[in-house]
Amino acid sequence: MDKRVLRERMRRKKRQMMIRHYTKIGLSVLGLILAIVFVVRGIIIPIAHHVAGGGSSNQTVQAQADTEEVQANSDAAVRQPLKGKSDTDKISTMTAGWHEDTNGKWYQNADGTYFANGFQDIDGVTYSFDENGYIQTGWVTKGVKDYYFNDDGSYDPSQVRPMLALTFDDGPGQYTDELLDCLEANNAHATFFMLGQNVSAYPDAPKRMLELGCEIGSHSWDHTQLTTIDLDSVAKQFSDTDDALTQACGQAATVARAPYGDGNTDIYNTVNKPFFMWSLDTEDWKLMDADADYNAVMNGDLTDGTIILMHDIHEPSVQAAIRLIPDLIARGYKLVTVSEMAEAKNVTLQNACYVDFWPSTLSNGGVPGYQGGADAAASTDSTDGTTDSSDSSDGNSDYSDGSEDGSTDDSSSDGNYDDGSGDYSDDSSEDYSDDSVDYGDDSEY
């Protein structure tokens, strides 16, 4: 073969090898540049902003809506940097604005981060983002409050989930555990105002109540009418009950209910707990019929903020509750404890008496410790059934044991107060003919 031809072939081969070599180098350099850009925009800049205090005010926006419903700093979305493998659908997108992939809709910021795990106001509209940065629709729960987001992800303040507080007196008893099964199955909460003398017989009940998110309350030691004994004896009724509860579940009662709803300012301050009455009395102790108990609730006044009185020591009452709990939820109600109700309604509980958390009662100043908010704007001409704040629903003249004067001789032979009452004589000089309730804040309603 001619040497010149051979040299030419060798030169061409070397040229091809050089081209391949420099092409590889160029691609490597380009890849390195892209990697550096990704690291700087997706990780270093967000960290720098965080260290510097979060950047400018337009980069750290607190979640807000046109109402006060979405307002807590703890509910604001965080800026989450793209992390790689877990964000594979997002990594391919480097432009700011709204994006959508197979997992849903999300929003990317100019610095390469996306909003996650909270509320965020974007262009005047409030959205809720899940932990992976995708918008949420339907009901979203934050703490004790529920917020509704439309199909496009926008917050709808007109949608309000009404709350009811189921309360059960005089337990725990042999049917309490069955009631707790129902509450657990429906992810519902209730408040149990227990008698100290019954706790030792069912020590596992208070423990399970707390595990399910329910609230433990005190109903005194043995259902004594508190206004007929001195304050030292009142204190002992509740301290002994707290001791029994602490031994059973490691925690004292957080709230209290006076037997027969009979209390006053001195009693509230002596016990040093918020006291709760009721706004819907099922009179289950008297009906002793599951169907009648069920109808008493389902056909009763179920205004948002209602406190319902029942007794878990009666089998018909528990059977009624097992039916009505899922039915109330199906109607759109959220079943909460009395303390959860107070928190949701922006009420700081006092050593006082609480009958209900209706919008009308909140707006007219009838709820001690109310801090104001959206509920105060609710119409007082609602279907809560109230005409004025001295309505007989305060329960002072309508004792839960059925007695009009606070006395009864219908106690059970085993001392378990199956009628929700104790056998005592009423020596109290208090006159309850005005149906008033002493709220403990120097006012009566």
C-alpha positions in Angstrom: 0.0 0.0 0.0 1.2 3.5 -0.8 2.8 5.2 2.2 1.0 8.4 1.5 -2.4 6.7 1.6 -1.5 5.0 4.8 -0.4 8.3 6.4 -3.7 9.9 5.3 -5.8 7.2 6.9 -3.8 7.5 10.1 -4.4 11.3 10.2 -8.1 10.9 9.6 -8.3 8.3 12.4 -6.4 10.5 14.8 -8.8 13.4 13.9 -11.8 11.3 14.6 -10.4 10.2 17.9 -9.7 13.8 18.9 -13.2 14.8 17.9 -14.7 12.0 20.1 -12.3 13.0 23.0 -13.2 16.7 22.9 -16.9 15.8 22.5 -16.8 13.8 25.7 -15.0 16.6 27.5 -17.6 19.1 26.3 -20.5 16.9 27.4 -18.8 16.4 30.8 -18.3 20.1 31.3 -21.9 20.8 30.3 -23.2 18.2 32.7 -21.0 19.7 35.5 -22.4 23.1 34.8 -26.0 21.9 34.9 -25.3 20.0 38.2 -23.8 23.2 39.7 -26.8 25.2 38.7 -29.1 22.6 40.2 -27.2 22.5 43.5 -27.0 26.3 43.7 -30.6 27.0 42.9 -32.2 24.0 44.6 -30.1 23.7 47.7 -27.5 26.4 48.4 -29.8 29.4 47.8 -32.7 28.0 50.0 -30.2 27.3 52.8 -28.7 30.7 52.5 -32.1 32.3 52.6 -32.9 30.2 55.7 -29.7 31.2 57.5 -30.2 34.8 56.6 -33.6 34.9 58.0 -35.8 33.6 55.3 -35.1 36.2 52.6 -37.3 39.2 51.7 -40.9 39.5 52.8 -42.1 38.5 49.3 -40.2 35.2 49.5 -41.6 34.1 52.8 -45.3 34.7 52.6 -47.6 33.8 55.6 -50.7 31.8 54.6 -53.7 34.2 54.8 -57.2 34.2 53.4 -60.0 36.9 53.2 -61.3 35.6 56.6 -59.6 34.8 59.9 -60.0 31.1 59.4 -56.5 30.6 57.9 -54.3 32.7 60.1 -51.9 30.6 62.3 -48.2 30.9 61.6 -47.9 27.2 62.4 -50.2 26.4 59.5 -48.1 28.3 56.9 -46.4 26.3 54.2 -42.7 25.8 54.2 -40.3 26.2 51.3 -39.0 22.7 50.5 -35.9 22.3 48.3 -36.0 19.7 45.6 -34.3 16.6 47.2 -33.7 14.3 44.2 -35.0 10.8 44.2 -38.2 11.6 46.1 -39.0 14.5 43.7 -38.2 12.9 40.4 -41.3 14.4 38.8 -40.4 17.9 39.9 -36.6 17.8 39.1 -37.2 18.0 35.3 -39.0 21.4 35.8 -36.9 24.4 36.5 -39.4 27.2 35.7 -41.3 29.1 38.4 -45.0 28.8 38.6 -47.8 26.2 38.7 -47.0 22.7 37.4 -48.9 19.4 37.3 -47.6 15.8 37.1 -49.1 12.4 37.6 -49.2 13.0 41.4 -51.1 16.3 41.3 -50.6 20.1 41.1 -47.7 21.9 42.7 -46.1 25.3 42.7 -42.4 26.0 42.2 -40.7 29.2 43.4 -38.1 31.2 41.5 -35.4 29.8 43.8 -36.1 26.2 42.9 -38.1 25.4 46.0 -41.8 24.4 46.3 -44.4 24.9 48.9 -45.2 22.0 51.2 -47.0 21.0 54.4 -49.2 24.0 55.1 -51.3 26.9 53.8 -49.9 29.4 51.3 -51.4 32.6 49.7 -50.6 32.8 45.9 -51.9 35.6 43.8 -54.5 36.4 46.4 -55.8 32.8 46.7 -55.1 30.5 49.6 -54.1 26.9 48.9 -53.2 23.9 51.1 -50.1 21.9 50.2 -49.5 18.4 51.5 -46.1 17.2 52.8 -45.0 16.3 49.2 -45.9 19.8 47.9 -49.2 18.9 46.1 -52.4 20.9 46.6 -55.1 19.4 48.7 -58.8 19.5 48.0 -61.9 18.9 50.2 -61.7 19.1 54.0 -58.2 19.7 55.5 -57.7 19.5 59.2 -55.2 21.6 61.0 -55.2 21.1 64.8 -58.8 21.2 65.8 -60.0 23.3 62.9 -61.3 22.1 59.5 -60.9 24.1 56.2 -62.5 23.4 52.9 -60.6 23.6 49.6 -62.4 23.5 46.2 -61.5 21.2 43.4 -59.1 23.8 42.0 -57.4 23.9 45.4 -58.7 27.3 46.4 -59.8 27.9 50.0 -63.6 28.3 50.5 -64.3 30.2 53.7 -68.1 29.8 53.2 -67.8 26.0 54.0 -68.0 25.4 57.7 -68.0 22.0 59.4 -70.3 22.2 62.4 -69.0 20.8 65.7 -70.8 18.9 68.4 -69.5 17.9 71.8 -70.8 14.5 73.0 -70.5 14.2 76.8 -71.2 11.2 79.0 -71.8 11.3 82.8 -71.6 9.0 85.8 -69.2 6.3 84.3 -67.1 4.5 83.7 -69.4 1.5 83.6 -69.8 -1.9 82.0 -70.9 -0.4 78.7 -68.2 2.2 78.4 -65.8 0.0 76.5 -68.4 -0.7 73.8 -68.9 3.0 73.4 -65.2 3.6 73.1 -65.1 0.9 70.3 -67.6 3.0 68.3 -65.7 6.3 68.9 -62.5 4.7 67.7 -64.1 3.1 64.6 -65.5 6.6 63.6 -62.5 8.6 64.6 -64.7 10.6 66.9 -64.0 12.2 70.3 -66.1 12.7 73.4 -65.8 13.9 77.0 -66.4 11.6 79.9 -67.4 13.2 83.2 -66.6 10.3 85.6 -67.4 9.5 89.2 -64.3 8.9 91.2 -65.9 5.9 93.0 -66.4 4.1 89.7 -62.9 4.6 88.3 -61.3 1.8 90.4 -63.8 -0.7 89.0 -62.9 0.1 85.4 -59.3 1.4 85.6 -58.6 0.7 81.9 -61.4 2.9 80.6 -59.8 6.3 81.4 -56.5 5.1 79.9 -58.2 4.1 76.7 -60.2 7.3 76.5 -56.9 9.3 76.4 -55.4 6.9 73.8 -58.4 7.6 71.5 -58.2 11.4 71.9 -61.1 11.7 74.2 -61.2 13.9 77.3 -61.4 12.8 80.9 -63.5 15.0 83.2 -64.6 14.8 86.8 -68.2 14.5 88.0 -67.3 14.5 91.7 -66.6 11.4 93.7 -70.1 10.1 94.5 -72.5 12.6 92.8 -73.1 14.7 95.8 -74.9 18.0 95.2 -72.1 20.4 95.7 -74.1 23.4 97.0 -75.2 21.3 100.0 -71.6 20.8 101.4 -68.8 23.1 102.5 -66.0 24.1 100.1 -63.4 21.8 101.8 -65.7 18.9 101.1 -66.2 20.1 97.5 -62.4 20.2 97.1 -62.1 16.6 98.4 -64.8 15.3 96.1 -62.7 16.4 93.1 -59.2 15.8 94.5 -60.1 12.2 95.4 -61.5 11.7 91.9 -58.3 13.2 90.4 -56.2 10.8 92.5 -58.2 7.8 91.2 -57.9 9.0 87.6 -54.1 9.6 88.0 -53.7 6.1 89.4 -55.7 4.7 86.5 -54.3 6.6 83.6 -51.6 8.9 84.9 -53.6 12.1 84.4 -56.1 14.1 86.4 -59.3 15.4 85.0 -58.9 18.5 82.8 -62.6 19.6 83.0 -65.5 19.1 85.5 -69.3 18.9 85.6 -71.3 19.6 88.8 -73.8 16.9 89.7 -77.3 18.1 88.8 -75.6 21.1 87.1 -75.6 22.8 90.5 -72.5 25.0 90.9 -71.4 28.5 91.6 -68.4 30.8 91.4 -66.9 29.6 94.7 -67.2 26.0 93.6 -65.5 26.7 90.2 -62.6 28.5 91.9 -62.3 25.8 94.6 -62.1 23.0 92.1 -59.9 25.1 89.8 -61.3 23.6 86.6 -63.6 24.8 83.8 -67.1 23.5 84.5 -69.5 22.4 81.7 -73.3 22.2 81.5 -75.1 21.2 78.4 -77.4 22.7 75.7 -79.1 19.4 74.6 -80.3 17.2 77.4 -81.4 13.8 76.0 -82.9 12.8 79.3 -81.7 9.3 78.5 -81.7 8.4 82.2 -85.5 8.8 82.2 -86.3 7.5 78.7 -84.2 4.3 79.1 -85.0 3.4 75.4 -82.4 3.4 72.7 -84.8 4.6 70.0 -86.0 7.4 72.1 -82.5 8.4 73.0 -81.4 8.4 69.4 -84.4 10.5 68.4 -83.7 13.0 71.2 -80.4 13.8 69.7 -81.1 13.5 65.9 -84.3 15.5 66.2 -82.8 17.9 68.8 -81.1 21.3 68.4 -77.9 20.5 66.7 -76.6 24.0 66.2 -72.8 24.2 65.7 -71.3 24.4 69.2 -73.9 22.3 71.0 -73.0 20.2 74.1 -75.0 17.0 74.3 -75.6 15.3 77.7 -75.9 11.5 77.9 -74.9 8.7 80.4 -72.6 5.8 79.5 -73.8 3.8 82.5 -77.1 2.9 80.7 -77.1 0.3 78.0 -79.9 2.0 76.0 -77.9 5.2 76.0 -74.8 3.5 74.7 -76.7 1.6 72.1 -78.2 4.9 70.9 -74.8 6.5 70.8 -73.5 3.7 68.7 -76.2 4.5 66.2 -76.1 8.3 66.3 -72.3 8.7 66.2 -71.8 7.5 62.5 -75.1 9.2 61.5 -74.0 12.6 62.9 -70.7 12.3 61.0 -72.6 11.3 57.9 -74.6 14.6 58.3 -71.3 16.5 58.2 -70.8 17.1 62.0 -67.4 16.8 63.6 -67.6 15.2 67.1 -65.1 16.8 69.5 -64.3 17.1 73.2 -65.4 20.2 75.1 -61.8 21.5 75.2 -61.4 20.9 71.5 -64.6 22.8 70.9 -63.4 25.7 73.0 -60.0 25.8 71.1 -61.8 25.7 67.7 -64.1 28.6 68.8 -61.1 30.7 70.0 -62.1 30.4 73.7 -59.6 30.3 76.5 -61.2 28.2 79.2 -61.6 29.8 82.6 -62.7 28.6 86.1 -66.3 29.3 85.0 -69.4 27.5 83.6 -69.9 26.8 79.9 -73.3 25.8 78.5 -72.7 25.9 74.8 -70.5 27.5 72.1 -73.3 28.6 69.8 -72.4 31.5 67.4 -75.2 33.5 69.1 -73.8 32.9 72.6 -70.3 33.8 71.4 -71.4 37.0 69.8 -73.5 38.2 72.8 -70.6 37.7 75.3 -72.1 34.6 76.9 -68.9 32.5 76.7 -66.2 33.3 79.3 -62.8 33.6 77.7 -63.9 34.1 74.1 -61.2 35.9 72.2 -63.3 36.9 69.3 -63.0 35.8 65.7 -65.1 34.6 62.7 -67.8 33.0 65.0 -68.7 36.4 66.4 -69.8 37.5 63.0 -72.3 34.7 62.8 -76.0 35.7 62.8 -77.6 35.6 66.2 -80.8 34.8 64.5 -79.7 31.3 63.9 -81.5 28.0 64.3 -79.9 27.4 67.7 -83.3 27.7 69.3 -82.3 30.6 71.7 -84.3 33.7 72.3 -82.3 35.1 75.1 -79.4 34.1 77.3 -81.6 33.1 80.1 -83.0 30.1 78.2 -83.7 27.1 80.3 -81.1 25.1 78.3 -78.6 26.3 80.9 -79.8 23.3 82.9 -79.9 24.7 86.3 -83.6 24.0 86.8 -83.6 20.9 84.6 -81.5 18.4 86.5 -80.0 15.6 84.5 -81.4 13.1 87.0 -84.9 14.3 86.3 -85.6 16.1 89.5 -86.9 19.6 89.3 -85.8 20.6 92.8 -82.5 18.7 92.9 -83.7 15.8 95.0 -84.4 12.2 94.1 -84.8 8.9 95.9 -84.5 6.7 92.8 -80.9 5.5 93.4 -80.1 2.0 92.5 -79.6 -0.6 95.2 -76.0 -1.1 94.3 -75.0 2.5 94.7 -74.0 2.9 91.0 -76.5 5.8 90.5 -78.1 4.2 87.4 -80.4 7.1 87.2 -77.5 9.6 87.2 -78.3 10.8 90.7 -77.6 10.3 94.3 -80.1 10.0 97.2 -79.9 13.1 99.3 -82.1 15.8 100.8 -81.8 19.3 99.4 -80.9 21.6 102.2 -79.7 24.3 99.9 -81.0 27.7 100.4 -80.2 28.6 96.8 -83.2 29.8 94.8 -83.1 28.5 91.2 -86.5 29.8 90.1 -84.8 32.3 87.8 -83.2 29.5 85.7 -79.9 31.4 85.9 -76.4 30.0 85.5 -73.5 31.4 87.5 -70.7 31.6 84.9 -68.1 32.6 87.5 -67.3 35.8 85.7 -69.6 38.1 87.8 -72.4 37.7 85.3 -75.4 35.5 85.0 -77.2 34.4 81.8 
